[in-house]
Amino acid sequence: MRAIKGFRDILPYGSAGSDTSYYWNSILDNLRQTMSIYNFSEIITPVMEYDSTFKTGIGSDTDVSKEMYEFVSKKDLSEVKKGINDSYCLRPEGTAPTVRSFIENSLYKIKKINKLFYLGPMFRYERSQKGRYRMFHQIGIELLGSKELYHEVEILHLAKTLLDRIGIKGYIFQINSIGDSESLKKISSAVLSCAEKHINSIDKDDLEILNKNPLRFLDKAIHKYKFDNIPNTIDFIGVEPLERFEKLKKILDDLEFDYVVNNQLIRGIDYYNDLVFEVTSKDLGAHNAILAGGRYDTLVHKLGGPKTDCIGFAAGIERIALLLNQQQPNDNRIETVDFYVAYQDSQFKDYSFKIANKLRNNNFKVEIEYEAKSFTKQMKTANKISSKRVVIIGEDEFNKSLVRIKNMSSGEEKVINSETELEKFLKDTAN
């Protein structure tokens, strides 16, 4: 038996540091702490949705839509074929489900501005490669209910804080404006004009994309075809979006926020407008994006909700872990134990078990082994699992209700009464 191609196990041990569940969870804990200090609340949506949630929201012919895992139950098959019901899919991204939940549960009636984040697995049937899997994990934030420019500043700062706290180095913020709906029409026309000059060199599939959505072709024109007359979005956006973008840049400059303007940056999903941004790292090679997002002011209304201004971004956890592993190859984070309880004779096992429970009741992480093992081997195990302290139970400790506690880094030992002094020792240790 083996895992499905593009899916993987994250093991507790036996793998490289960045591939262990302890390393993984240390990243997730850090991400959640960052969300907390910016007062974003977690939303947990199902991993399975109706496919229309995504095809309506992000476009039916995007790469994301084409890579969805779609299926129907035997019971619903006939209805799906008749067009009565939608088929199901595993979620390929997190924004559309968050918006669906926002509408379905009327969160806009509870709060005028909703600051939400999600953290969990996504699924896309794409080519598997290092750092890119068919089941992958994302953290994303969505701020729904405001057009205020400082929310864009806050979102960019949140993204920077997130990367800094994790320990990512050498990243670059790229920002751009693609303007409002009229601006997007003008940009699309410019892309079409550009493509017409190179029509004979464009693949059949890409021609289809060009005809359906020229904006989506722009990214291919830059990276795949490397055309030399590719339009800059800034030349086609209206006065109001341009003024807004200039104000944003001034605020960022005043705050000494490092960024570069990339006037050919455009997101590959239909719902974006105005600000779009990416954070990239040269250490990731060709697929160099760590984090990306932008403003999407029409998506809520498009999915059946009230007109709602929104902004958000998403970051791939696997990409973050891969980048950390490359930038910090010696960061072998290991899971430690607070106390290892070692006993010198099996007749002390019952007393040792009670001591272990006392420690656990005080929220310490404790290991004790019950199989027959010499005291010397127990001490070797304590070293192997990086236990901070060892509680030693010998004959004297057993007979007098004592515990001998050894600090494994300093070698210092302390003997205390388990009934009258242990609780105080543990409180002092916790502090």
C-alpha positions as CSV (number, residue, x, y, z in Angstrom):
1,M,0.0,0.0,0.0
2,R,1.2,3.5,-0.7
3,A,0.0,7.1,-0.7
4,I,-1.7,8.5,-3.8
5,K,0.5,10.4,-6.2
6,G,0.7,14.0,-5.2
7,F,-0.3,13.3,-1.6
8,R,2.0,12.7,1.2
9,D,2.3,11.9,4.9
10,I,3.8,14.4,7.4
11,L,5.5,12.2,9.9
12,P,6.3,12.9,13.6
13,Y,9.9,11.8,13.2
14,G,12.3,10.0,10.9
15,S,12.1,12.7,8.2
16,A,14.1,15.9,7.5
17,G,13.3,18.7,10.0
18,S,11.0,20.6,7.8
19,D,9.0,17.5,6.9
20,T,8.1,16.6,10.5
21,S,4.7,17.3,12.1
22,Y,6.5,19.2,14.9
23,Y,8.2,21.6,12.5
24,W,5.0,21.9,10.5
25,N,2.9,22.7,13.6
26,S,5.4,25.2,14.8
27,I,4.8,27.1,11.5
28,L,1.0,26.8,11.9
29,D,1.2,28.1,15.5
30,N,3.2,31.1,14.4
31,L,0.7,31.8,11.6
32,R,-2.2,31.7,14.0
33,Q,-0.5,34.0,16.5
34,T,0.1,36.5,13.7
35,M,-3.6,36.3,12.8
36,S,-4.5,36.9,16.4
37,I,-2.4,40.0,16.9
38,Y,-4.2,41.5,13.8
39,N,-7.5,40.4,15.2
40,F,-8.5,38.1,12.4
41,S,-10.9,35.3,13.3
42,E,-10.6,31.8,11.9
43,I,-13.3,30.5,9.6
44,I,-13.5,26.7,9.0
45,T,-15.3,25.7,5.8
46,P,-15.9,22.2,4.4
47,V,-13.2,20.7,2.1
48,M,-16.0,19.7,-0.3
49,E,-18.2,22.3,-2.0
50,Y,-20.5,22.4,-5.1
51,D,-18.3,23.1,-8.1
52,S,-20.4,26.1,-9.0
53,T,-19.0,27.9,-6.0
54,F,-15.7,28.0,-7.8
55,K,-16.8,28.1,-11.5
56,T,-19.0,31.1,-10.8
57,G,-16.5,32.8,-8.6
58,I,-13.1,32.2,-10.2
59,G,-14.1,31.4,-13.8
60,S,-14.9,28.1,-15.4
61,D,-11.9,28.1,-17.7
62,T,-9.1,29.1,-15.3
63,D,-6.2,26.8,-14.5
64,V,-7.7,26.4,-11.0
65,S,-11.1,25.3,-12.3
66,K,-9.5,22.9,-14.8
67,E,-7.5,21.3,-12.0
68,M,-10.4,20.6,-9.6
69,Y,-11.2,17.2,-8.3
70,E,-14.8,16.9,-9.4
71,F,-17.2,14.0,-8.7
72,V,-20.8,13.0,-8.1
73,S,-22.4,10.4,-5.9
74,K,-24.2,7.5,-7.5
75,K,-27.5,8.8,-6.1
76,D,-27.1,12.2,-7.8
77,L,-25.6,11.1,-11.1
78,S,-28.8,11.2,-13.1
79,E,-29.8,14.6,-11.8
80,V,-26.3,16.0,-12.6
81,K,-26.5,14.7,-16.1
82,K,-29.9,16.5,-16.5
83,G,-28.4,19.7,-15.2
84,I,-30.7,19.7,-12.1
85,N,-27.9,19.5,-9.6
86,D,-24.2,20.6,-9.5
87,S,-21.4,18.1,-9.1
88,Y,-19.2,18.3,-6.0
89,C,-15.5,19.1,-5.8
90,L,-12.7,19.2,-3.3
91,R,-11.9,22.9,-2.7
92,P,-9.0,24.1,-4.9
93,E,-8.7,27.5,-3.0
94,G,-10.1,29.2,0.0
95,T,-11.6,32.6,-1.0
96,A,-14.7,31.3,-2.8
97,P,-15.8,29.0,0.1
98,T,-15.2,31.9,2.6
99,V,-17.4,34.2,0.5
100,R,-20.0,31.4,0.1
101,S,-20.1,31.0,3.9
102,F,-20.1,34.8,4.4
103,I,-23.3,35.0,2.3
104,E,-25.0,31.9,3.4
105,N,-24.6,32.7,7.1
106,S,-25.3,36.5,6.7
107,L,-22.1,37.4,8.5
108,Y,-22.5,40.9,6.9
109,K,-25.5,41.4,9.2
110,I,-23.5,40.5,12.3
111,K,-20.5,42.7,11.5
112,K,-20.0,45.5,9.1
113,I,-16.4,44.5,8.5
114,N,-15.5,40.9,8.8
115,K,-11.8,40.0,9.3
116,L,-11.5,36.3,8.6
117,F,-8.7,33.8,8.0
118,Y,-8.6,30.1,7.0
119,L,-6.0,27.5,7.4
120,G,-6.3,24.0,5.8
121,P,-5.9,21.6,2.9
122,M,-6.7,22.5,-0.7
123,F,-6.8,20.1,-3.7
124,R,-5.7,20.5,-7.3
125,Y,-4.9,17.9,-10.0
126,E,-1.6,19.5,-11.1
127,R,1.8,18.1,-11.9
128,S,3.5,17.1,-8.7
129,Q,6.9,18.5,-8.0
130,K,9.0,19.6,-5.1
131,G,7.0,22.0,-2.9
132,R,3.9,21.5,-5.0
133,Y,1.4,18.7,-4.2
134,R,-2.1,17.8,-5.3
135,M,-3.1,18.1,-1.7
136,F,-1.5,21.2,-0.3
137,H,-2.2,23.6,2.6
138,Q,-2.9,27.3,2.6
139,I,-3.4,30.1,5.0
140,G,-5.5,32.9,3.7
141,I,-7.0,36.1,5.0
142,E,-10.2,37.8,3.8
143,L,-11.3,41.3,4.9
144,L,-14.9,41.8,3.8
145,G,-16.8,45.0,4.0
146,S,-14.5,48.0,3.4
147,K,-12.9,50.0,0.6
148,E,-10.7,52.0,3.1
149,L,-7.2,52.4,1.8
150,Y,-5.6,51.8,5.1
151,H,-7.1,48.3,5.2
152,E,-4.9,47.6,2.1
153,V,-1.9,48.9,4.0
154,E,-2.8,46.7,7.0
155,I,-3.1,43.6,4.8
156,L,0.3,44.2,3.3
157,H,1.8,44.8,6.7
158,L,0.1,41.6,8.0
159,A,1.7,39.7,5.1
160,K,5.1,41.1,6.0
161,T,4.7,40.4,9.7
162,L,3.7,36.8,8.9
163,L,6.9,36.2,6.8
164,D,9.1,38.0,9.3
165,R,7.8,36.1,12.3
166,I,8.3,32.8,10.5
167,G,11.9,33.7,9.6
168,I,11.6,34.1,5.8
169,K,14.4,36.3,4.4
170,G,15.1,38.1,1.1
171,Y,11.5,38.3,-0.1
172,I,10.2,41.0,-2.5
173,F,6.8,42.6,-2.4
174,Q,5.5,43.3,-5.9
175,I,2.4,45.5,-6.2
176,N,0.3,46.8,-9.1
177,S,-3.1,48.2,-9.9
178,I,-5.3,46.7,-12.6
179,G,-8.0,49.4,-12.0
180,D,-11.8,49.1,-12.0
181,S,-14.1,47.4,-14.5
182,E,-13.6,50.0,-17.2
183,S,-9.8,49.8,-16.8
184,L,-9.9,46.0,-17.1
185,K,-11.8,46.3,-20.4
186,K,-9.1,48.7,-21.7
187,I,-6.3,46.4,-20.5
188,S,-8.0,43.4,-22.2
189,S,-8.1,45.3,-25.5
190,A,-4.4,46.2,-25.2
191,V,-3.5,42.5,-24.6
192,L,-5.6,41.5,-27.6
193,S,-3.8,44.0,-29.8
194,C,-0.4,42.8,-28.5
195,A,-1.3,39.2,-29.1
196,E,-2.5,39.8,-32.7
197,K,1.0,40.8,-33.7
198,H,2.2,37.3,-32.5
199,I,-0.8,35.3,-33.4
200,N,1.1,32.6,-35.4
201,S,3.3,31.8,-32.4
202,I,0.5,31.2,-29.9
203,D,-0.6,27.7,-29.0
204,K,-4.1,26.6,-29.8
205,D,-5.0,26.2,-26.1
206,D,-3.6,29.7,-25.3
207,L,-5.6,31.2,-28.2
208,E,-8.7,29.9,-26.5
209,I,-7.7,31.6,-23.3
210,L,-6.9,34.8,-25.1
211,N,-10.3,34.9,-26.8
212,K,-12.2,34.1,-23.6
213,N,-10.2,36.2,-21.2
214,P,-7.3,38.3,-22.5
215,L,-6.3,39.3,-19.0
216,R,-5.5,35.7,-18.1
217,F,-3.3,35.5,-21.2
218,L,-1.2,38.4,-20.1
219,D,0.8,36.2,-17.6
220,K,1.5,33.7,-20.4
221,A,2.6,36.5,-22.7
222,I,5.2,37.5,-20.2
223,H,6.5,34.2,-18.9
224,K,5.8,31.7,-21.7
225,Y,6.1,33.7,-24.9
226,K,8.3,36.6,-23.7
227,F,6.7,39.1,-26.1
228,D,8.5,42.4,-26.2
229,N,5.5,44.8,-26.6
230,I,3.5,43.6,-23.6
231,P,1.2,46.4,-22.2
232,N,1.7,47.9,-18.8
233,T,-1.6,48.0,-16.9
234,I,-0.8,51.4,-15.4
235,D,-1.2,53.0,-18.9
236,F,-4.8,51.9,-19.2
237,I,-6.4,52.4,-15.7
238,G,-8.8,55.3,-15.0
239,V,-8.1,58.5,-13.0
240,E,-9.7,57.3,-9.8
241,P,-7.9,53.9,-9.6
242,L,-4.6,55.6,-10.5
243,E,-5.1,58.2,-7.8
244,R,-5.9,55.5,-5.3
245,F,-2.7,53.6,-6.2
246,E,-0.6,56.7,-5.9
247,K,-2.0,57.3,-2.4
248,L,-1.3,53.8,-1.4
249,K,2.3,54.1,-2.6
250,K,2.8,57.3,-0.7
251,I,1.5,55.7,2.6
252,L,3.8,52.8,2.1
253,D,6.8,55.1,1.3
254,D,6.0,57.1,4.5
255,L,6.0,53.9,6.5
256,E,9.3,52.8,4.8
257,F,7.6,49.7,3.5
258,D,9.8,48.1,0.9
259,Y,8.1,47.1,-2.4
260,V,8.5,47.3,-6.2
261,V,5.9,48.2,-8.7
262,N,5.3,45.6,-11.4
263,N,2.9,47.1,-13.9
264,Q,2.6,43.7,-15.7
265,L,1.5,41.8,-12.6
266,I,-2.0,40.4,-12.9
267,R,-3.7,37.6,-10.9
268,G,-4.9,34.5,-12.8
269,I,-8.4,34.5,-11.3
270,D,-11.3,36.6,-12.6
271,Y,-12.5,38.3,-9.5
272,Y,-9.6,40.8,-8.9
273,N,-9.7,44.6,-9.3
274,D,-7.5,47.5,-8.3
275,L,-4.7,46.4,-6.0
276,V,-3.0,43.1,-6.8
277,F,0.3,41.9,-5.2
278,E,2.7,39.0,-4.9
279,V,5.5,38.2,-2.6
280,T,8.3,36.3,-4.3
281,S,11.7,34.8,-3.5
282,K,14.5,34.0,-5.9
283,D,15.3,30.9,-3.7
284,L,12.1,29.2,-5.0
285,G,13.2,29.1,-8.6
286,A,10.8,29.5,-11.5
287,H,7.6,29.1,-9.3
288,N,8.8,31.9,-7.0
289,A,5.6,33.1,-5.4
290,I,5.3,32.7,-1.6
291,L,2.1,34.7,-1.1
292,A,-0.3,36.5,-3.4
293,G,-3.6,38.4,-3.3
294,G,-5.5,41.6,-4.0
295,R,-8.8,43.4,-3.9
296,Y,-12.0,41.7,-5.1
297,D,-15.0,44.0,-4.8
298,T,-17.4,42.1,-7.1
299,L,-17.1,38.5,-5.9
300,V,-19.7,38.6,-3.1
301,H,-22.3,40.2,-5.4
302,K,-21.4,37.7,-8.1
303,L,-22.1,34.8,-5.8
304,G,-25.5,36.2,-4.7
305,G,-24.6,38.4,-1.8
306,P,-24.8,42.2,-1.3
307,K,-22.3,44.5,-2.9
308,T,-19.2,44.1,-0.6
309,D,-15.7,45.5,-1.0
310,C,-13.1,42.9,-0.1
311,I,-9.3,42.3,0.0
312,G,-7.3,39.2,0.8
313,F,-4.3,37.0,0.2
314,A,-3.2,33.4,0.5
315,A,0.1,31.7,1.2
316,G,1.2,28.1,0.6
317,I,2.4,26.3,3.7
318,E,4.5,23.8,1.8
319,R,6.1,26.7,-0.1
320,I,6.9,28.4,3.2
321,A,8.4,25.1,4.7
322,L,10.5,24.5,1.5
323,L,11.8,28.1,1.6
324,L,12.7,27.8,5.3
325,N,14.5,24.6,4.7
326,Q,16.5,26.2,1.9
327,Q,17.3,29.4,3.8
328,Q,17.9,27.7,7.2
329,P,19.2,24.2,6.4
330,N,20.6,23.8,9.9
331,D,17.3,24.6,11.6
332,N,16.6,21.1,12.9
333,R,13.7,21.9,15.2
334,I,13.1,18.9,17.4
335,E,10.3,18.1,19.8
336,T,11.4,18.2,23.4
337,V,10.1,16.6,26.6
338,D,9.9,18.5,29.9
339,F,10.4,15.5,32.1
340,Y,11.5,11.9,31.6
341,V,10.7,9.7,34.6
342,A,13.3,7.0,35.1
343,Y,13.1,4.3,37.8
344,Q,16.0,2.0,39.0
345,D,13.8,-1.0,39.7
346,S,10.5,-2.3,38.3
347,Q,9.0,-2.4,41.9
348,F,9.1,1.5,41.7
349,K,6.9,1.6,38.6
350,D,3.7,2.3,40.4
351,Y,5.2,5.2,42.4
352,S,6.9,6.5,39.2
353,F,3.6,6.4,37.4
354,K,1.9,8.5,40.1
355,I,4.8,11.1,39.8
356,A,4.4,11.2,36.0
357,N,0.7,11.9,36.4
358,K,1.4,14.7,38.9
359,L,3.7,16.3,36.4
360,R,1.1,16.0,33.6
361,N,-1.6,17.5,35.8
362,N,0.6,20.6,35.9
363,N,0.7,20.7,32.1
364,F,4.2,19.4,31.6
365,K,5.1,17.1,28.8
366,V,6.2,13.8,30.3
367,E,7.5,10.5,29.1
368,I,7.8,7.3,31.1
369,E,8.4,3.8,29.8
370,Y,6.9,0.6,31.2
371,E,8.8,-2.1,29.3
372,A,11.7,-3.8,31.1
373,K,14.7,-1.5,30.4
374,S,17.8,-0.9,32.5
375,F,18.3,2.4,34.3
376,T,21.2,3.2,32.0
377,K,19.1,2.6,28.9
378,Q,16.4,4.8,30.3
379,M,18.9,7.7,30.7
380,K,20.1,7.2,27.2
381,T,16.4,7.4,26.0
382,A,16.0,10.7,28.0
383,N,19.0,12.1,26.1
384,K,17.7,10.8,22.7
385,I,14.3,12.5,23.1
386,S,15.9,15.7,24.3
387,S,14.3,15.7,27.7
388,K,15.0,18.9,29.7
389,R,14.9,17.1,33.0
390,V,14.9,13.6,34.3
391,V,13.0,12.5,37.4
392,I,15.0,9.7,39.0
393,I,13.3,7.2,41.3
394,G,15.6,5.0,43.3
395,E,15.2,3.0,46.5
396,D,15.8,6.0,48.8
397,E,13.3,8.2,46.8
398,F,10.7,5.4,46.8
399,N,11.0,4.7,50.6
400,K,10.9,8.4,51.6
401,S,8.4,9.8,49.1
402,L,11.1,11.8,47.4
403,V,12.0,12.6,43.7
404,R,15.5,13.3,42.4
405,I,15.3,15.8,39.5
406,K,18.3,16.2,37.2
407,N,18.6,19.2,34.8
408,M,20.0,17.6,31.7
409,S,21.7,20.7,30.3
410,S,23.5,21.8,33.5
411,G,23.8,18.4,35.3
412,E,22.5,19.9,38.5
413,E,20.4,17.6,40.7
414,K,17.8,18.5,43.3
415,V,16.1,16.1,45.8
416,I,12.6,17.2,46.9
417,N,9.6,15.7,48.7
418,S,7.0,14.6,46.3
419,E,4.1,15.4,48.6
420,T,5.1,18.8,50.1
421,E,7.6,20.4,47.7
422,L,6.9,19.1,44.2
423,E,4.0,21.4,43.5
424,K,6.0,24.5,44.4
425,F,8.9,23.3,42.3
426,L,6.7,22.8,39.3
427,K,5.1,26.2,39.6
428,D,8.5,27.8,39.8
429,T,9.7,25.8,36.8
430,A,6.6,26.9,34.8
431,N,7.4,30.5,35.5
